[in-house]
């Protein structure tokens, strides 16, 4: 048995050695390719890939191209490529500059606050899309454990946030993230309401709800009555649990218990989080009736939604409704 395991280990080491040799051989060949051809090949592939993709976590040739790009190109060349016509080239060039941390990238970030070109990405087995401007911002703001990379300072972040919030028609996802995290300060209210009304921005309505103003209730009610926007409406109620919204929430939950749901519905998680805000006998009785009416696996799902909501927003009024159950989904607090 030990002899067999030894053979397997030798084979594994030999395979890894061949893979490493193959990668180095490919990189060696690519390193002799002119930089403009590397850039063209990156653009033709048109997907920003990480260092390992697929189930087997293989190193893709696109990453080899990026490796050559960041090692061969000068800072001046990379800065020029941040304005390339291809979004993948722009982002790879910017990422290389972030890793070098030898150039002030704040002006580059400012230029790309309106860059809404779609960027296709692949990391591991997860593919996705995001706006190029969002990629630039994340590259210089998100913590990744490497303190040698370029990062915006506090003053620069405040400037970016101000431009995103008060700039007209910004379409980056960064603005919704900023809105969701804003504290309800008086100096922001008029601008947030303007974004909500003039641009029909649902996240702005969620943020407005933090101010708990009577004049904004109609905007929240509109979201609650729209099937496509209900999740935002529920998140708004988490921030502003006015009694006028309760009937709509109650009827929605009673309708949902008769449907076949799963335990991965963000919409229902938000619905439960909204209802638990009322902390009264009516909401408790509603939950009791739902748990009685739900059958089989549906009862498990609804009990789990309620458990998660109470984990984030506990209240003595709901004590004894259900026993703690295992929840595989570590949902983050929403709507606040």
C-alpha positions as YAML, in Angstrom:
chain: A
units: angstrom
residues:
- id: 1
  name: UNK
  ca: [0.00, 0.00, 0.00]
- id: 2
  name: UNK
  ca: [2.85, 2.36, 0.89]
- id: 3
  name: UNK
  ca: [4.62, 1.38, -2.34]
- id: 4
  name: UNK
  ca: [1.45, 2.20, -4.32]
- id: 5
  name: UNK
  ca: [1.08, 5.61, -2.64]
- id: 6
  name: UNK
  ca: [4.72, 6.31, -3.43]
- id: 7
  name: UNK
  ca: [4.09, 5.69, -7.15]
- id: 8
  name: UNK
  ca: [1.06, 7.97, -7.08]
- id: 9
  name: UNK
  ca: [3.09, 10.72, -5.44]
- id: 10
  name: UNK
  ca: [5.86, 10.39, -8.03]
- id: 11
  name: UNK
  ca: [3.31, 10.58, -10.86]
- id: 12
  name: UNK
  ca: [1.67, 13.65, -9.31]
- id: 13
  name: UNK
  ca: [5.01, 15.43, -8.86]
- id: 14
  name: UNK
  ca: [6.03, 14.53, -12.42]
- id: 15
  name: UNK
  ca: [2.70, 15.87, -13.75]
- id: 16
  name: UNK
  ca: [3.08, 19.11, -11.84]
- id: 17
  name: UNK
  ca: [6.66, 19.43, -13.11]
- id: 18
  name: UNK
  ca: [5.49, 19.00, -16.73]
- id: 19
  name: UNK
  ca: [2.73, 21.56, -16.19]
- id: 20
  name: UNK
  ca: [5.17, 24.06, -14.70]
- id: 21
  name: UNK
  ca: [7.65, 23.44, -17.52]
- id: 22
  name: UNK
  ca: [4.87, 23.87, -20.09]
- id: 23
  name: UNK
  ca: [3.76, 27.16, -18.52]
- id: 24
  name: UNK
  ca: [7.32, 28.48, -18.49]
- id: 25
  name: UNK
  ca: [7.80, 27.35, -22.10]
- id: 26
  name: UNK
  ca: [4.62, 29.18, -23.16]
- id: 27
  name: UNK
  ca: [5.68, 32.30, -21.26]
- id: 28
  name: UNK
  ca: [9.10, 32.12, -22.89]
- id: 29
  name: UNK
  ca: [7.55, 32.03, -26.35]
- id: 30
  name: UNK
  ca: [5.16, 34.87, -25.54]
- id: 31
  name: UNK
  ca: [7.92, 37.03, -24.12]
- id: 32
  name: UNK
  ca: [9.48, 37.21, -27.59]
- id: 33
  name: UNK
  ca: [6.21, 38.42, -29.15]
- id: 34
  name: UNK
  ca: [6.05, 42.19, -29.77]
- id: 35
  name: UNK
  ca: [4.00, 44.10, -27.22]
- id: 36
  name: UNK
  ca: [1.48, 45.36, -29.78]
- id: 37
  name: UNK
  ca: [0.74, 41.76, -30.80]
- id: 38
  name: UNK
  ca: [0.24, 40.74, -27.16]
- id: 39
  name: UNK
  ca: [-2.25, 43.61, -26.79]
- id: 40
  name: UNK
  ca: [-4.07, 42.52, -29.95]
- id: 41
  name: UNK
  ca: [-4.34, 38.93, -28.70]
- id: 42
  name: UNK
  ca: [-5.67, 40.11, -25.32]
- id: 43
  name: UNK
  ca: [-8.31, 42.15, -27.13]
- id: 44
  name: UNK
  ca: [-9.23, 39.26, -29.44]
- id: 45
  name: UNK
  ca: [-9.78, 36.94, -26.47]
- id: 46
  name: UNK
  ca: [-11.83, 39.76, -24.90]
- id: 47
  name: UNK
  ca: [-12.16, 38.15, -21.44]
- id: 48
  name: UNK
  ca: [-10.28, 39.27, -18.36]
- id: 49
  name: UNK
  ca: [-9.12, 36.03, -16.75]
- id: 50
  name: UNK
  ca: [-7.48, 35.26, -13.44]
- id: 51
  name: UNK
  ca: [-4.41, 33.09, -13.00]
- id: 52
  name: UNK
  ca: [-6.51, 29.90, -12.71]
- id: 53
  name: UNK
  ca: [-9.75, 29.10, -14.52]
- id: 54
  name: UNK
  ca: [-12.07, 26.14, -14.93]
- id: 55
  name: UNK
  ca: [-12.73, 23.15, -12.67]
- id: 56
  name: UNK
  ca: [-9.11, 22.06, -13.02]
- id: 57
  name: UNK
  ca: [-7.90, 25.59, -12.09]
- id: 58
  name: UNK
  ca: [-5.65, 25.72, -15.14]
- id: 59
  name: UNK
  ca: [-3.54, 28.73, -15.97]
- id: 60
  name: UNK
  ca: [-5.06, 30.29, -19.12]
- id: 61
  name: UNK
  ca: [-3.01, 31.70, -21.97]
- id: 62
  name: UNK
  ca: [-4.79, 35.02, -21.44]
- id: 63
  name: UNK
  ca: [-3.10, 35.26, -18.04]
- id: 64
  name: UNK
  ca: [0.25, 34.49, -19.67]
- id: 65
  name: UNK
  ca: [-0.38, 37.41, -22.01]
- id: 66
  name: UNK
  ca: [-1.14, 39.64, -19.04]
- id: 67
  name: UNK
  ca: [2.04, 38.42, -17.34]
- id: 68
  name: UNK
  ca: [4.06, 39.47, -20.38]
- id: 69
  name: UNK
  ca: [2.21, 42.78, -20.60]
- id: 70
  name: UNK
  ca: [2.95, 43.77, -17.00]
- id: 71
  name: UNK
  ca: [6.60, 42.71, -17.25]
- id: 72
  name: UNK
  ca: [7.45, 44.21, -20.67]
- id: 73
  name: UNK
  ca: [5.41, 47.41, -20.87]
- id: 74
  name: UNK
  ca: [6.75, 50.61, -19.38]
- id: 75
  name: UNK
  ca: [4.59, 52.79, -17.12]
- id: 76
  name: UNK
  ca: [4.10, 55.21, -20.01]
- id: 77
  name: UNK
  ca: [2.94, 52.41, -22.30]
- id: 78
  name: UNK
  ca: [0.56, 51.03, -19.66]
- id: 79
  name: UNK
  ca: [-0.90, 54.49, -19.02]
- id: 80
  name: UNK
  ca: [-1.56, 54.83, -22.73]
- id: 81
  name: UNK
  ca: [-3.23, 51.40, -22.80]
- id: 82
  name: UNK
  ca: [-5.67, 52.45, -20.05]
- id: 83
  name: UNK
  ca: [-7.31, 54.41, -22.89]
- id: 84
  name: UNK
  ca: [-7.32, 51.50, -25.36]
- id: 85
  name: UNK
  ca: [-10.53, 50.84, -27.28]
- id: 86
  name: UNK
  ca: [-10.83, 47.37, -25.72]
- id: 87
  name: UNK
  ca: [-12.08, 47.17, -22.12]
- id: 88
  name: UNK
  ca: [-10.02, 44.08, -21.22]
- id: 89
  name: UNK
  ca: [-6.82, 45.76, -22.38]
- id: 90
  name: UNK
  ca: [-7.72, 48.89, -20.40]
- id: 91
  name: UNK
  ca: [-8.33, 46.91, -17.23]
- id: 92
  name: UNK
  ca: [-5.28, 44.67, -17.52]
- id: 93
  name: UNK
  ca: [-3.08, 47.72, -18.12]
- id: 94
  name: UNK
  ca: [-4.58, 49.48, -15.11]
- id: 95
  name: UNK
  ca: [-4.19, 46.38, -12.94]
- id: 96
  name: UNK
  ca: [-0.52, 46.16, -13.88]
- id: 97
  name: UNK
  ca: [-0.03, 49.79, -12.83]
- id: 98
  name: UNK
  ca: [-1.85, 49.13, -9.54]
- id: 99
  name: UNK
  ca: [0.51, 46.25, -8.80]
- id: 100
  name: UNK
  ca: [3.59, 48.31, -9.63]
- id: 101
  name: UNK
  ca: [2.45, 51.24, -7.46]
- id: 102
  name: UNK
  ca: [4.93, 53.54, -9.17]
- id: 103
  name: UNK
  ca: [2.49, 56.04, -10.72]
- id: 104
  name: UNK
  ca: [-0.24, 58.32, -9.36]
- id: 105
  name: UNK
  ca: [-3.39, 56.64, -10.67]
- id: 106
  name: UNK
  ca: [-5.94, 59.07, -9.21]
- id: 107
  name: UNK
  ca: [-6.23, 61.05, -12.50]
- id: 108
  name: UNK
  ca: [-6.75, 57.77, -14.38]
- id: 109
  name: UNK
  ca: [-9.58, 56.75, -12.06]
- id: 110
  name: UNK
  ca: [-11.23, 60.16, -12.53]
- id: 111
  name: UNK
  ca: [-11.16, 59.76, -16.31]
- id: 112
  name: UNK
  ca: [-12.95, 56.43, -16.09]
- id: 113
  name: UNK
  ca: [-15.83, 57.36, -13.77]
- id: 114
  name: UNK
  ca: [-18.02, 57.41, -16.88]
- id: 115
  name: UNK
  ca: [-16.54, 54.26, -18.43]
- id: 116
  name: UNK
  ca: [-19.58, 51.98, -18.64]
- id: 117
  name: UNK
  ca: [-18.20, 49.57, -21.25]
- id: 118
  name: UNK
  ca: [-19.00, 45.96, -20.35]
- id: 119
  name: UNK
  ca: [-16.06, 43.92, -19.10]
- id: 120
  name: UNK
  ca: [-16.30, 40.11, -19.32]
- id: 121
  name: UNK
  ca: [-14.43, 38.30, -16.54]
- id: 122
  name: UNK
  ca: [-13.54, 34.72, -15.61]
- id: 123
  name: UNK
  ca: [-11.99, 33.75, -12.27]
- id: 124
  name: UNK
  ca: [-11.93, 30.06, -11.42]
- id: 125
  name: UNK
  ca: [-15.28, 28.69, -12.58]
- id: 126
  name: UNK
  ca: [-17.08, 32.00, -12.11]
- id: 127
  name: UNK
  ca: [-17.73, 34.18, -15.12]
- id: 128
  name: UNK
  ca: [-19.33, 37.58, -14.93]
- id: 129
  name: UNK
  ca: [-19.78, 41.04, -16.33]
- id: 130
  name: UNK
  ca: [-19.17, 44.45, -14.83]
- id: 131
  name: UNK
  ca: [-18.66, 47.99, -15.96]
- id: 132
  name: UNK
  ca: [-15.07, 48.93, -16.69]
- id: 133
  name: UNK
  ca: [-15.21, 52.00, -14.43]
- id: 134
  name: UNK
  ca: [-16.31, 49.78, -11.55]
- id: 135
  name: UNK
  ca: [-13.32, 47.51, -12.16]
- id: 136
  name: UNK
  ca: [-10.97, 50.52, -12.00]
- id: 137
  name: UNK
  ca: [-12.51, 51.67, -8.72]
- id: 138
  name: UNK
  ca: [-12.43, 48.23, -7.12]
- id: 139
  name: UNK
  ca: [-8.78, 47.78, -8.11]
- id: 140
  name: UNK
  ca: [-7.75, 50.82, -6.04]
- id: 141
  name: UNK
  ca: [-10.19, 50.60, -3.14]
- id: 142
  name: UNK
  ca: [-10.85, 46.96, -2.21]
- id: 143
  name: UNK
  ca: [-8.60, 45.32, 0.35]
- id: 144
  name: UNK
  ca: [-6.90, 42.22, -1.03]
- id: 145
  name: UNK
  ca: [-4.20, 41.63, 1.55]
- id: 146
  name: UNK
  ca: [-1.40, 43.13, -0.54]
- id: 147
  name: UNK
  ca: [-0.40, 46.46, 1.00]
- id: 148
  name: UNK
  ca: [2.13, 47.15, -1.73]
- id: 149
  name: UNK
  ca: [-0.55, 47.82, -4.36]
- id: 150
  name: UNK
  ca: [-1.67, 51.35, -5.18]
- id: 151
  name: UNK
  ca: [-4.63, 52.54, -3.09]
- id: 152
  name: UNK
  ca: [-6.59, 55.79, -3.04]
- id: 153
  name: UNK
  ca: [-6.10, 57.81, 0.12]
- id: 154
  name: UNK
  ca: [-8.99, 59.07, 2.23]
- id: 155
  name: UNK
  ca: [-9.10, 62.50, 0.60]
- id: 156
  name: UNK
  ca: [-9.17, 60.96, -2.88]
- id: 157
  name: UNK
  ca: [-11.96, 58.57, -1.86]
- id: 158
  name: UNK
  ca: [-14.06, 61.47, -0.59]
- id: 159
  name: UNK
  ca: [-13.54, 63.28, -3.89]
- id: 160
  name: UNK
  ca: [-14.56, 60.19, -5.86]
- id: 161
  name: UNK
  ca: [-17.66, 59.66, -3.70]
- id: 162
  name: UNK
  ca: [-18.68, 63.29, -4.18]
- id: 163
  name: UNK
  ca: [-18.28, 63.08, -7.95]
- id: 164
  name: UNK
  ca: [-20.25, 59.83, -8.10]
- id: 165
  name: UNK
  ca: [-23.07, 61.16, -5.93]
- id: 166
  name: UNK
  ca: [-23.40, 64.67, -7.32]
- id: 167
  name: UNK
  ca: [-22.31, 64.00, -10.90]
- id: 168
  name: UNK
  ca: [-25.21, 63.91, -13.36]
- id: 169
  name: UNK
  ca: [-26.22, 60.52, -14.71]
- id: 170
  name: UNK
  ca: [-23.43, 58.36, -13.32]
- id: 171
  name: UNK
  ca: [-24.18, 54.77, -14.35]
- id: 172
  name: UNK
  ca: [-21.58, 52.83, -12.38]
- id: 173
  name: UNK
  ca: [-22.62, 50.20, -9.85]
- id: 174
  name: UNK
  ca: [-20.36, 52.10, -7.45]
- id: 175
  name: UNK
  ca: [-23.05, 54.74, -7.07]
- id: 176
  name: UNK
  ca: [-25.63, 52.23, -5.82]
- id: 177
  name: UNK
  ca: [-23.03, 50.86, -3.38]
- id: 178
  name: UNK
  ca: [-22.33, 54.38, -2.18]
- id: 179
  name: UNK
  ca: [-26.06, 55.11, -1.80]
- id: 180
  name: UNK
  ca: [-26.65, 51.93, 0.19]
- id: 181
  name: UNK
  ca: [-23.92, 52.87, 2.68]
- id: 182
  name: UNK
  ca: [-24.78, 56.56, 3.10]
- id: 183
  name: UNK
  ca: [-25.84, 57.80, 6.50]
- id: 184
  name: UNK
  ca: [-29.01, 59.93, 6.42]
- id: 185
  name: UNK
  ca: [-27.31, 63.31, 6.72]
- id: 186
  name: UNK
  ca: [-29.35, 66.40, 5.86]
- id: 187
  name: UNK
  ca: [-26.88, 67.66, 3.25]
- id: 188
  name: UNK
  ca: [-27.45, 64.56, 1.11]
- id: 189
  name: UNK
  ca: [-31.25, 64.39, 1.22]
- id: 190
  name: UNK
  ca: [-32.14, 66.69, -1.70]
- id: 191
  name: UNK
  ca: [-29.61, 65.06, -4.02]
- id: 192
  name: UNK
  ca: [-30.71, 61.53, -3.11]
- id: 193
  name: UNK
  ca: [-34.36, 62.41, -3.72]
- id: 194
  name: UNK
  ca: [-33.43, 63.98, -7.05]
- id: 195
  name: UNK
  ca: [-31.71, 60.75, -8.12]
- id: 196
  name: UNK
  ca: [-34.70, 58.71, -6.94]
- id: 197
  name: UNK
  ca: [-37.30, 60.82, -8.76]
- id: 198
  name: UNK
  ca: [-35.51, 62.06, -11.88]
- id: 199
  name: UNK
  ca: [-33.58, 58.86, -12.63]
- id: 200
  name: UNK
  ca: [-36.04, 56.30, -11.19]
- id: 201
  name: UNK
  ca: [-33.18, 54.91, -9.13]
- id: 202
  name: UNK
  ca: [-34.54, 52.23, -6.77]
- id: 203
  name: UNK
  ca: [-31.49, 52.18, -4.50]
- id: 204
  name: UNK
  ca: [-31.91, 55.91, -3.95]
- id: 205
  name: UNK
  ca: [-35.44, 55.19, -2.65]
- id: 206
  name: UNK
  ca: [-34.00, 52.62, -0.23]
- id: 207
  name: UNK
  ca: [-31.59, 55.28, 1.02]
- id: 208
  name: UNK
  ca: [-34.36, 57.89, 1.26]
- id: 209
  name: UNK
  ca: [-36.24, 55.53, 3.56]
- id: 210
  name: UNK
  ca: [-33.52, 56.06, 6.17]
- id: 211
  name: UNK
  ca: [-34.79, 59.64, 6.56]
- id: 212
  name: UNK
  ca: [-38.29, 58.35, 7.43]
- id: 213
  name: UNK
  ca: [-40.03, 61.27, 5.76]
- id: 214
  name: UNK
  ca: [-43.77, 61.26, 5.04]
- id: 215
  name: UNK
  ca: [-43.24, 62.68, 1.55]
- id: 216
  name: UNK
  ca: [-41.20, 59.64, 0.49]
- id: 217
  name: UNK
  ca: [-43.80, 57.02, 1.42]
- id: 218
  name: UNK
  ca: [-45.38, 57.15, -2.05]
- id: 219
  name: UNK
  ca: [-42.04, 56.24, -3.65]
- id: 220
  name: UNK
  ca: [-41.69, 53.23, -1.36]
- id: 221
  name: UNK
  ca: [-45.29, 52.13, -1.96]
- id: 222
  name: UNK
  ca: [-44.66, 52.28, -5.70]
- id: 223
  name: UNK
  ca: [-41.77, 49.83, -5.35]
- id: 224
  name: UNK
  ca: [-43.84, 47.50, -3.18]
- id: 225
  name: UNK
  ca: [-46.57, 47.33, -5.84]
- id: 226
  name: UNK
  ca: [-44.15, 46.59, -8.69]
- id: 227
  name: UNK
  ca: [-43.19, 42.90, -8.94]
- id: 228
  name: UNK
  ca: [-39.84, 43.74, -10.57]
- id: 229
  name: UNK
  ca: [-38.90, 46.28, -7.90]
- id: 230
  name: UNK
  ca: [-40.40, 44.69, -4.79]
- id: 231
  name: UNK
  ca: [-37.04, 43.67, -3.35]
- id: 232
  name: UNK
  ca: [-36.05, 47.33, -3.19]
- id: 233
  name: UNK
  ca: [-39.39, 48.10, -1.58]
- id: 234
  name: UNK
  ca: [-38.79, 45.48, 1.12]
- id: 235
  name: UNK
  ca: [-35.29, 46.87, 1.73]
- id: 236
  name: UNK
  ca: [-36.81, 50.35, 2.05]
- id: 237
  name: UNK
  ca: [-39.29, 49.11, 4.66]
- id: 238
  name: UNK
  ca: [-36.40, 47.66, 6.66]
- id: 239
  name: UNK
  ca: [-35.21, 51.26, 6.94]
- id: 240
  name: UNK
  ca: [-38.68, 52.77, 7.39]
- id: 241
  name: UNK
  ca: [-41.25, 50.28, 8.80]
- id: 242
  name: UNK
  ca: [-44.23, 52.61, 8.58]
- id: 243
  name: UNK
  ca: [-47.56, 51.01, 9.46]
- id: 244
  name: UNK
  ca: [-49.01, 52.00, 6.06]
- id: 245
  name: UNK
  ca: [-46.80, 49.41, 4.35]
- id: 246
  name: UNK
  ca: [-47.78, 46.49, 6.57]
- id: 247
  name: UNK
  ca: [-50.91, 45.35, 4.69]
- id: 248
  name: UNK
  ca: [-48.97, 45.01, 1.43]
- id: 249
  name: UNK
  ca: [-46.24, 43.00, 3.16]
- id: 250
  name: UNK
  ca: [-48.81, 40.76, 4.85]
- id: 251
  name: UNK
  ca: [-50.66, 39.99, 1.62]
- id: 252
  name: UNK
  ca: [-47.41, 39.34, -0.23]
- id: 253
  name: UNK
  ca: [-46.23, 36.82, 2.37]
- id: 254
  name: UNK
  ca: [-49.60, 35.03, 2.44]
- id: 255
  name: UNK
  ca: [-49.41, 34.71, -1.33]
- id: 256
  name: UNK
  ca: [-45.84, 33.40, -1.21]
- id: 257
  name: UNK
  ca: [-46.58, 30.59, 1.24]
- id: 258
  name: UNK
  ca: [-48.80, 28.93, -1.38]
- id: 259
  name: UNK
  ca: [-46.00, 28.96, -3.96]
- id: 260
  name: UNK
  ca: [-43.03, 26.66, -4.44]
- id: 261
  name: UNK
  ca: [-40.08, 28.65, -3.14]
- id: 262
  name: UNK
  ca: [-36.45, 27.85, -2.52]
- id: 263
  name: UNK
  ca: [-34.10, 28.77, 0.30]
- id: 264
  name: UNK
  ca: [-32.07, 31.05, -2.00]
- id: 265
  name: UNK
  ca: [-34.59, 33.81, -2.72]
- id: 266
  name: UNK
  ca: [-33.09, 37.20, -1.86]
- id: 267
  name: UNK
  ca: [-36.53, 38.71, -2.37]
- id: 268
  name: UNK
  ca: [-38.14, 36.57, 0.34]
- id: 269
  name: UNK
  ca: [-35.22, 37.10, 2.70]
- id: 270
  name: UNK
  ca: [-35.82, 40.84, 2.39]
- id: 271
  name: UNK
  ca: [-39.56, 40.38, 2.85]
- id: 272
  name: UNK
  ca: [-39.03, 38.62, 6.18]
- id: 273
  name: UNK
  ca: [-36.46, 41.22, 7.22]
- id: 274
  name: UNK
  ca: [-39.04, 43.93, 6.50]
- id: 275
  name: UNK
  ca: [-41.87, 42.32, 8.49]
- id: 276
  name: UNK
  ca: [-39.78, 41.61, 11.60]
- id: 277
  name: UNK
  ca: [-39.21, 45.38, 11.91]
- id: 278
  name: UNK
  ca: [-42.79, 45.85, 13.19]
- id: 279
  name: UNK
  ca: [-42.12, 43.97, 16.45]
- id: 280
  name: UNK
  ca: [-45.77, 43.62, 17.46]
- id: 281
  name: UNK
  ca: [-48.42, 40.96, 18.01]
- id: 282
  name: UNK
  ca: [-49.80, 41.35, 14.48]
- id: 283
  name: UNK
  ca: [-46.49, 40.43, 12.88]
- id: 284
  name: UNK
  ca: [-45.97, 37.60, 15.36]
- id: 285
  name: UNK
  ca: [-49.41, 36.17, 14.58]
- id: 286
  name: UNK
  ca: [-48.70, 36.46, 10.86]
- id: 287
  name: UNK
  ca: [-45.52, 34.39, 11.24]
- id: 288
  name: UNK
  ca: [-47.37, 31.80, 13.36]
- id: 289
  name: UNK
  ca: [-50.04, 31.36, 10.69]
- id: 290
  name: UNK
  ca: [-47.44, 31.12, 7.90]
- id: 291
  name: UNK
  ca: [-45.49, 28.42, 9.74]
- id: 292
  name: UNK
  ca: [-48.71, 26.48, 10.31]
- id: 293
  name: UNK
  ca: [-49.87, 26.81, 6.70]
- id: 294
  name: UNK
  ca: [-46.57, 25.99, 5.03]
- id: 295
  name: UNK
  ca: [-46.10, 22.26, 4.42]
- id: 296
  name: UNK
  ca: [-43.11, 19.99, 3.96]
- id: 297
  name: UNK
  ca: [-39.98, 21.55, 2.56]
- id: 298
  name: UNK
  ca: [-41.77, 24.89, 2.17]
- id: 299
  name: UNK
  ca: [-42.13, 25.12, 5.94]
- id: 300
  name: UNK
  ca: [-38.38, 24.50, 6.28]
- id: 301
  name: UNK
  ca: [-37.63, 27.27, 3.79]
- id: 302
  name: UNK
  ca: [-39.97, 29.81, 5.41]
- id: 303
  name: UNK
  ca: [-38.73, 28.92, 8.88]
- id: 304
  name: UNK
  ca: [-35.18, 29.45, 7.64]
- id: 305
  name: UNK
  ca: [-36.05, 32.89, 6.18]
- id: 306
  name: UNK
  ca: [-37.60, 33.86, 9.50]
- id: 307
  name: UNK
  ca: [-34.65, 32.50, 11.46]
- id: 308
  name: UNK
  ca: [-32.20, 34.53, 9.36]
- id: 309
  name: UNK
  ca: [-34.31, 37.70, 9.72]
- id: 310
  name: UNK
  ca: [-34.47, 37.30, 13.50]
- id: 311
  name: UNK
  ca: [-30.76, 36.61, 13.67]
- id: 312
  name: UNK
  ca: [-30.14, 40.08, 12.20]
- id: 313
  name: UNK
  ca: [-33.05, 41.87, 13.87]
- id: 314
  name: UNK
  ca: [-33.87, 40.08, 17.15]
- id: 315
  name: UNK
  ca: [-36.80, 41.14, 19.33]
- id: 316
  name: UNK
  ca: [-38.35, 39.55, 22.45]
- id: 317
  name: UNK
  ca: [-41.79, 39.73, 20.80]
- id: 318
  name: UNK
  ca: [-40.76, 36.85, 18.52]
- id: 319
  name: UNK
  ca: [-39.29, 34.61, 21.23]
- id: 320
  name: UNK
  ca: [-40.44, 31.00, 20.94]
- id: 321
  name: UNK
  ca: [-41.66, 31.25, 17.35]
- id: 322
  name: UNK
  ca: [-39.20, 28.61, 16.19]
- id: 323
  name: UNK
  ca: [-36.20, 26.73, 17.37]
- id: 324
  name: UNK
  ca: [-32.81, 27.75, 15.96]
- id: 325
  name: UNK
  ca: [-32.17, 25.78, 12.79]
- id: 326
  name: UNK
  ca: [-29.10, 25.37, 10.69]
- id: 327
  name: UNK
  ca: [-28.81, 27.90, 7.88]
- id: 328
  name: UNK
  ca: [-26.26, 27.18, 5.19]
- id: 329
  name: UNK
  ca: [-26.59, 30.65, 3.75]
- id: 330
  name: UNK
  ca: [-24.79, 33.36, 5.71]
- id: 331
  name: UNK
  ca: [-26.92, 36.25, 4.50]
- id: 332
  name: UNK
  ca: [-25.70, 39.78, 5.13]
- id: 333
  name: UNK
  ca: [-27.92, 42.40, 6.64]
- id: 334
  name: UNK
  ca: [-29.83, 44.13, 3.87]
- id: 335
  name: UNK
  ca: [-31.45, 47.49, 3.43]
- id: 336
  name: UNK
  ca: [-29.63, 49.42, 6.15]
...
